[in-house]
């Protein structure tokens, strides 16, 4: 029973929104360092709130936010609404334009044990702590996490399509994605959104660290504002999309290993115990190679490349402690055998080491290995949506960076405040409407 609420969003002043492309920001880890530097050069870009810099980044973000509010750079909408958010995109080679339909709202920051929001990846403690510090300092969220709900009836899409007749914004982002935002203020329509989601479990697609920070902040604030029926610190900003009838695309994230202690010859020898290995003539062609068989990967070494396929007869040796839906995943095989058994990195080390890097850009993988910086790259294939849903429902977790949902939600389109005086509203009216 996922509880969502409409929000009184903070948005860039209308005089600035004409150049919204210059003010919005992608997630920090999906763009290059040079692209990030360009974002930071603009003093009004939302990245200064989502990933602040400096010796005391959280304090810097708090001061930036105070300045933006006092100077009217951002202003709060007077009424709560459901913010409809459509992303139009094409994948390489596609002629058809796809559209991912969804909406942004506040959702209760449920603890994982409550099983109202299901996660599929583990998190890194230091990254969560940074997010908690930022949330405590600013009490605002500049970038929504991304959650999935399952609704075969697609009831809400009718209301979202109607709202799109009068969009607030339309822009093209850093990915070449056309981003369109509209808002719904109609109380009866909003009540339907609340009622539909009340019957759903949400599966977290993107933003595990940010949501975990919101969960911890909710716990820290449990005694704050005891007389308030609706407490801002209980909620979190989320972009919600329907797993049915939606253009949801999951792209692969490849693995890079730095500082391998084994020689390439010894590494390949150990690999052959577990995988069938075939020499692949041109590493660059792995970018378009179709890995038809499960448990198959591309391997790039400095002067040679291979297609490697796990030997099915050895599957029974794979993690019998895991649910079947999880242990059959390509990435579980990869992490257990290559990084665990062959390279001696246990799961905890895999989570914390700087030897293991995650890279979605194939060309960058190739450059890192050919330059000698990385020891090797493992090229992975995309995971299927059905696999993500199956794993989430078991309660088990995939290896980190198992999924790359595309396109990513853009930061800075709107800001969700959980500051109590900015959050306060008689939300009960929406629930009463739903009962009629």
C-alpha positions as CSV (number, residue, x, y, z in Angstrom):
1,X,0.0,0.0,0.0
2,X,2.2,2.8,-1.3
3,X,1.1,6.2,0.0
4,X,1.8,9.1,-2.3
5,X,0.9,12.8,-2.0
6,X,0.8,15.7,-4.5
7,X,3.4,18.3,-3.9
8,X,3.8,22.1,-3.9
9,X,6.8,22.1,-6.1
10,X,9.5,24.8,-6.1
11,X,10.3,25.7,-9.7
12,X,12.6,28.1,-11.5
13,X,11.2,31.6,-12.0
14,X,9.3,31.9,-15.2
15,X,11.8,34.4,-16.6
16,X,14.5,31.8,-16.2
17,X,12.6,28.8,-17.4
18,X,12.9,29.8,-21.1
19,X,16.5,28.5,-20.8
20,X,15.8,25.5,-18.7
21,X,18.3,23.4,-20.6
22,X,21.0,25.4,-18.9
23,X,19.6,25.0,-15.4
24,X,18.7,21.3,-15.3
25,X,21.3,18.6,-14.5
26,X,21.6,14.8,-15.2
27,X,22.4,12.4,-12.4
28,X,26.0,12.9,-11.3
29,X,27.4,9.5,-12.4
30,X,26.0,9.4,-15.9
31,X,28.0,12.2,-17.5
32,X,31.7,12.8,-17.9
33,X,33.9,15.0,-15.7
34,X,34.0,17.6,-18.4
35,X,30.3,17.7,-18.7
36,X,30.0,18.1,-15.0
37,X,32.5,21.0,-15.0
38,X,30.3,22.8,-17.5
39,X,27.3,22.4,-15.3
40,X,29.1,23.8,-12.3
41,X,30.2,26.8,-14.3
42,X,26.6,28.0,-14.3
43,X,25.9,29.4,-10.8
44,X,22.1,28.8,-11.2
45,X,22.3,25.2,-12.4
46,X,20.5,22.7,-10.1
47,X,23.6,20.6,-9.7
48,X,24.6,23.1,-6.9
49,X,21.7,21.7,-4.9
50,X,21.9,18.0,-6.0
51,X,25.7,17.5,-5.8
52,X,27.2,20.6,-4.2
53,X,31.0,21.2,-4.2
54,X,33.4,22.7,-1.7
55,X,34.9,21.9,1.7
56,X,31.4,21.8,3.3
57,X,29.2,20.8,0.4
58,X,25.9,20.4,2.4
59,X,26.3,23.9,4.0
60,X,27.1,25.4,0.6
61,X,23.9,23.9,-0.8
62,X,21.9,25.3,2.2
63,X,23.3,28.8,1.5
64,X,22.7,28.5,-2.2
65,X,19.1,27.4,-1.6
66,X,18.5,30.3,0.8
67,X,19.8,32.7,-1.8
68,X,17.7,31.3,-4.6
69,X,14.6,31.6,-2.5
70,X,15.2,35.1,-1.3
71,X,16.2,36.3,-4.8
72,X,13.2,34.7,-6.4
73,X,15.3,32.4,-8.6
74,X,13.0,29.6,-7.6
75,X,9.4,30.0,-6.3
76,X,7.0,27.6,-4.8
77,X,3.7,26.7,-6.5
78,X,0.8,27.7,-4.2
79,X,-1.2,24.5,-4.7
80,X,-0.2,20.9,-4.6
81,X,-0.2,19.0,-7.8
82,X,0.8,15.8,-9.6
83,X,3.5,16.7,-12.1
84,X,3.2,14.7,-15.3
85,X,6.5,13.9,-16.8
86,X,7.0,12.4,-20.3
87,X,10.3,11.6,-21.9
88,X,10.4,11.1,-25.7
89,X,13.5,9.4,-27.0
90,X,15.1,7.2,-29.7
91,X,17.7,4.5,-29.2
92,X,20.6,4.2,-31.7
93,X,19.3,2.7,-34.9
94,X,15.6,3.3,-33.9
95,X,13.3,5.1,-36.3
96,X,10.4,5.1,-33.9
97,X,10.2,7.7,-31.2
98,X,9.5,6.1,-27.9
99,X,7.7,7.8,-25.0
100,X,8.1,6.9,-21.3
101,X,5.1,8.2,-19.4
102,X,5.1,9.0,-15.7
103,X,4.5,11.5,-13.0
104,X,6.3,13.1,-10.1
105,X,4.9,13.0,-6.6
106,X,5.9,12.7,-2.9
107,X,6.0,9.1,-1.6
108,X,6.4,8.0,1.9
109,X,10.0,6.9,2.6
110,X,9.1,3.4,3.7
111,X,11.8,1.3,5.4
112,X,12.9,-1.6,3.2
113,X,11.4,-4.1,5.8
114,X,7.9,-2.7,5.2
115,X,8.1,-4.1,1.6
116,X,6.1,-1.2,0.2
117,X,9.0,-0.1,-1.9
118,X,11.2,-2.9,-3.2
119,X,14.9,-2.4,-4.1
120,X,17.1,-4.5,-6.3
121,X,20.6,-3.2,-5.7
122,X,22.8,-2.8,-2.6
123,X,24.1,0.6,-1.6
124,X,27.5,2.0,-0.5
125,X,27.5,3.4,3.1
126,X,29.6,6.5,2.4
127,X,27.3,7.6,-0.5
128,X,24.2,7.3,1.7
129,X,25.8,9.4,4.5
130,X,26.6,12.2,2.0
131,X,22.9,12.2,0.9
132,X,21.7,12.3,4.5
133,X,23.9,15.3,5.3
134,X,22.6,17.1,2.2
135,X,19.0,16.3,3.0
136,X,19.4,17.5,6.6
137,X,21.0,20.8,5.4
138,X,18.5,21.7,2.7
139,X,15.3,19.7,3.3
140,X,14.7,19.7,-0.4
141,X,15.2,17.2,-3.2
142,X,16.4,18.5,-6.6
143,X,16.2,15.2,-8.4
144,X,13.5,12.5,-8.1
145,X,14.3,8.9,-7.7
146,X,12.6,6.5,-10.2
147,X,10.0,4.0,-9.1
148,X,7.9,1.5,-11.1
149,X,4.4,0.3,-10.4
150,X,2.3,-2.3,-12.2
151,X,-1.1,-1.4,-13.6
152,X,-2.3,-3.3,-16.6
153,X,-5.4,-1.2,-16.8
154,X,-3.3,1.9,-17.5
155,X,-6.0,4.1,-15.9
156,X,-3.7,7.0,-15.0
157,X,-2.3,7.4,-18.5
158,X,-5.6,8.9,-19.6
159,X,-5.3,11.7,-17.1
160,X,-1.6,12.2,-17.9
161,X,-2.3,12.4,-21.6
162,X,-5.0,15.1,-20.9
163,X,-2.6,17.1,-18.8
164,X,0.0,17.1,-21.6
165,X,-2.3,19.2,-23.7
166,X,-1.0,22.2,-21.7
167,X,2.6,21.6,-20.8
168,X,4.6,23.7,-18.4
169,X,7.9,22.9,-20.0
170,X,9.3,21.3,-23.1
171,X,13.0,21.0,-23.6
172,X,15.8,18.8,-25.0
173,X,18.2,17.4,-22.5
174,X,21.9,16.3,-22.5
175,X,20.8,12.9,-23.9
176,X,18.9,14.3,-26.8
177,X,15.7,13.3,-24.9
178,X,12.7,15.6,-25.3
179,X,11.5,16.3,-21.8
180,X,7.9,17.5,-21.3
181,X,6.3,18.4,-17.9
182,X,2.7,19.3,-17.1
183,X,0.7,19.6,-13.8
184,X,-2.6,18.3,-12.6
185,X,-4.4,20.4,-9.9
186,X,-7.8,18.8,-10.2
187,X,-8.6,17.4,-6.8
188,X,-10.8,14.5,-8.1
189,X,-8.1,13.4,-10.6
190,X,-5.3,13.7,-8.0
191,X,-7.4,11.5,-5.7
192,X,-7.4,8.7,-8.4
193,X,-3.6,8.8,-8.5
194,X,-3.5,8.4,-4.7
195,X,-6.1,5.6,-4.8
196,X,-4.4,3.6,-7.6
197,X,-1.0,3.8,-6.0
198,X,-2.5,2.9,-2.6
199,X,-3.1,-0.6,-4.1
200,X,0.4,-1.0,-5.5
201,X,3.9,-2.0,-4.4
202,X,6.6,0.2,-5.9
203,X,9.8,-1.2,-7.4
204,X,12.8,1.2,-7.2
205,X,14.5,1.5,-10.5
206,X,16.9,4.3,-9.8
207,X,18.1,6.2,-6.8
208,X,18.9,3.6,-4.1
209,X,21.3,5.9,-2.2
210,X,18.9,8.9,-2.2
211,X,15.9,6.8,-1.1
212,X,18.0,5.1,1.7
213,X,19.0,8.6,2.9
214,X,15.4,9.6,3.0
215,X,14.6,6.5,5.0
216,X,17.3,7.3,7.5
217,X,16.2,11.0,7.7
218,X,12.7,10.0,8.4
219,X,13.9,7.9,11.3
220,X,16.0,10.8,12.6
221,X,12.9,13.1,12.5
222,X,10.4,10.7,14.0
223,X,9.9,12.9,17.0
224,X,9.7,16.2,15.1
225,X,6.4,18.0,14.8
226,X,4.4,15.6,17.0
227,X,1.1,17.4,16.3
228,X,1.5,17.4,12.5
229,X,-0.8,15.0,10.7
230,X,1.4,15.2,7.6
231,X,5.1,15.4,8.3
232,X,7.4,16.5,5.4
233,X,10.4,14.4,6.6
234,X,8.3,11.3,6.1
235,X,8.3,11.8,2.3
236,X,10.5,11.6,-0.7
237,X,10.4,12.9,-4.3
238,X,9.8,10.1,-6.8
239,X,9.2,9.8,-10.6
240,X,6.7,6.9,-11.0
241,X,6.2,5.0,-14.3
242,X,4.0,2.1,-15.2
243,X,5.9,-1.1,-15.9
244,X,3.1,-2.1,-18.3
245,X,2.6,-0.5,-21.7
246,X,5.5,1.8,-21.1
247,X,8.7,2.3,-23.1
248,X,11.1,1.2,-20.3
249,X,14.6,0.4,-21.5
250,X,17.4,-1.1,-19.5
251,X,20.8,-0.7,-20.9
252,X,23.9,-2.7,-19.9
253,X,26.6,-1.5,-17.5
254,X,30.0,-3.0,-18.2
255,X,32.8,-3.8,-15.7
256,X,36.3,-2.5,-15.6
257,X,39.0,-4.1,-13.4
258,X,42.1,-2.0,-12.5
259,X,45.4,-3.3,-11.0
260,X,45.0,-7.1,-11.6
261,X,47.7,-9.0,-9.8
262,X,47.4,-12.1,-12.0
263,X,49.2,-12.2,-15.4
264,X,46.9,-12.2,-18.4
265,X,48.0,-15.8,-19.2
266,X,47.1,-17.1,-15.7
267,X,43.8,-15.1,-15.7
268,X,42.8,-16.7,-19.0
269,X,43.8,-20.1,-17.7
270,X,41.6,-19.8,-14.6
271,X,38.8,-18.4,-16.8
272,X,38.8,-21.4,-19.0
273,X,37.9,-23.6,-16.1
274,X,34.6,-21.9,-15.9
275,X,33.9,-20.5,-19.4
276,X,34.2,-21.5,-23.0
277,X,36.4,-18.9,-24.6
278,X,36.5,-17.9,-28.3
279,X,38.9,-15.4,-29.7
280,X,37.1,-12.4,-31.1
281,X,38.9,-10.6,-34.0
282,X,38.1,-7.0,-33.4
283,X,37.3,-5.6,-29.9
284,X,35.5,-2.7,-31.4
285,X,32.9,-5.0,-32.9
286,X,31.9,-6.2,-29.5
287,X,29.9,-2.9,-29.2
288,X,27.3,-4.3,-31.6
289,X,27.7,-8.0,-30.9
290,X,24.4,-9.7,-29.9
291,X,24.9,-12.0,-26.9
292,X,22.2,-14.5,-27.7
293,X,23.0,-17.0,-25.0
294,X,22.6,-16.3,-21.3
295,X,25.7,-16.1,-19.2
296,X,27.8,-14.8,-22.1
297,X,30.1,-11.8,-22.0
298,X,32.7,-9.9,-24.0
299,X,36.3,-9.8,-22.6
300,X,38.7,-7.1,-23.7
301,X,42.4,-7.3,-22.8
302,X,45.0,-4.8,-24.0
303,X,45.9,-6.7,-27.2
304,X,43.2,-9.2,-27.7
305,X,39.5,-9.8,-27.1
306,X,37.2,-12.8,-26.6
307,X,33.6,-13.9,-26.3
308,X,33.3,-16.0,-23.1
309,X,30.3,-18.3,-22.3
310,X,29.8,-19.8,-18.9
311,X,29.8,-23.6,-18.8
312,X,26.2,-24.6,-17.9
313,X,27.4,-27.9,-16.3
314,X,29.0,-25.8,-13.6
315,X,25.9,-23.9,-12.7
316,X,25.1,-26.1,-9.7
317,X,28.2,-24.7,-8.0
318,X,26.7,-21.2,-8.2
319,X,25.5,-19.7,-4.9
320,X,22.8,-22.2,-3.8
321,X,22.0,-19.8,-1.0
322,X,20.4,-17.4,-3.4
323,X,16.8,-17.4,-4.8
324,X,16.7,-19.0,-8.2
325,X,15.6,-15.8,-9.9
326,X,18.8,-14.1,-8.7
327,X,21.4,-16.9,-9.0
328,X,20.6,-17.3,-12.7
329,X,21.4,-13.7,-13.6
330,X,24.4,-13.0,-15.9
331,X,25.8,-10.5,-13.4
332,X,25.6,-12.8,-10.4
333,X,27.6,-15.4,-12.4
334,X,30.1,-12.8,-13.5
335,X,30.6,-11.3,-10.0
336,X,30.7,-14.7,-8.2
337,X,33.1,-16.4,-10.6
338,X,35.3,-13.7,-12.2
339,X,35.6,-11.2,-9.3
340,X,35.0,-13.6,-6.5
341,X,36.5,-17.0,-7.2
342,X,39.2,-16.1,-9.7
343,X,40.3,-12.7,-8.4
344,X,39.6,-13.4,-4.7
345,X,37.4,-10.3,-4.1
346,X,34.6,-11.2,-1.7
347,X,31.2,-9.3,-1.9
348,X,32.2,-6.7,0.6
349,X,35.4,-5.9,-1.2
350,X,33.6,-5.7,-4.5
351,X,31.3,-3.1,-3.0
352,X,34.1,-1.0,-1.6
353,X,37.1,-1.4,-3.8
354,X,38.3,1.2,-6.2
355,X,39.7,-1.5,-8.5
356,X,36.3,-2.3,-9.8
357,X,34.5,0.3,-11.9
358,X,31.2,0.4,-13.7
359,X,31.0,1.9,-17.2
360,X,28.0,2.0,-19.6
361,X,30.0,3.6,-22.4
362,X,31.6,0.9,-24.5
363,X,34.1,3.3,-26.2
364,X,35.4,4.4,-22.8
365,X,35.9,0.8,-21.8
366,X,38.0,0.2,-24.9
367,X,40.1,3.3,-24.3
368,X,40.7,2.4,-20.6
369,X,42.0,-1.1,-21.5
370,X,44.0,-0.2,-24.6
371,X,45.7,2.7,-22.8
372,X,46.9,0.2,-20.1
373,X,45.0,2.0,-17.4
374,X,42.5,-0.9,-16.9
375,X,43.5,-4.5,-16.8
376,X,40.4,-5.7,-18.6
377,X,36.8,-4.9,-19.4
378,X,33.9,-7.4,-19.2
379,X,31.2,-6.4,-21.7
380,X,27.7,-7.3,-20.4
381,X,24.3,-7.6,-22.0
382,X,21.2,-5.9,-20.8
383,X,19.0,-7.3,-18.1
384,X,15.3,-7.9,-18.9
385,X,12.5,-6.0,-17.1
386,X,10.9,-9.3,-16.1
387,X,14.1,-10.4,-14.4
388,X,14.2,-7.2,-12.3
389,X,10.6,-7.6,-11.2
390,X,11.2,-11.3,-10.3
391,X,14.3,-10.5,-8.2
392,X,12.7,-7.6,-6.4
393,X,9.8,-9.8,-5.4
394,X,12.1,-12.3,-3.7
395,X,13.6,-9.6,-1.5
396,X,17.1,-10.4,-2.7
397,X,19.6,-7.8,-4.1
398,X,21.5,-7.8,-7.3
399,X,25.2,-6.8,-7.6
400,X,25.6,-3.0,-7.6
401,X,25.0,-1.2,-11.0
402,X,23.1,-4.1,-12.4
403,X,20.6,-1.9,-14.2
404,X,20.8,1.3,-16.2
405,X,17.2,2.5,-16.8
406,X,17.1,4.8,-19.8
407,X,16.5,7.6,-20.1
408,X,17.4,9.0,-16.7
409,X,15.1,11.4,-14.9
410,X,16.4,15.0,-15.2
411,X,17.2,17.1,-12.1
412,X,16.0,20.7,-11.7
413,X,12.7,20.4,-13.5
414,X,11.2,20.9,-10.1
415,X,12.2,20.7,-6.5
416,X,10.4,18.8,-3.7
417,X,10.6,20.5,-0.3
418,X,10.1,18.4,2.9
419,X,10.6,21.5,5.1
420,X,7.6,21.4,7.4
421,X,6.2,24.9,6.8
422,X,6.6,24.5,3.0
423,X,5.1,21.0,3.1
424,X,2.0,21.7,5.2
425,X,-1.3,21.3,3.5
426,X,-4.7,19.7,4.2
427,X,-3.9,16.5,2.2
428,X,-6.9,14.8,3.8
429,X,-9.2,16.4,1.3
430,X,-7.6,14.3,-1.5
431,X,-8.2,11.1,0.4
432,X,-11.8,12.1,1.3
433,X,-12.4,12.7,-2.4
434,X,-11.2,9.2,-3.2
435,X,-13.8,7.7,-0.8
436,X,-16.7,9.2,-2.7
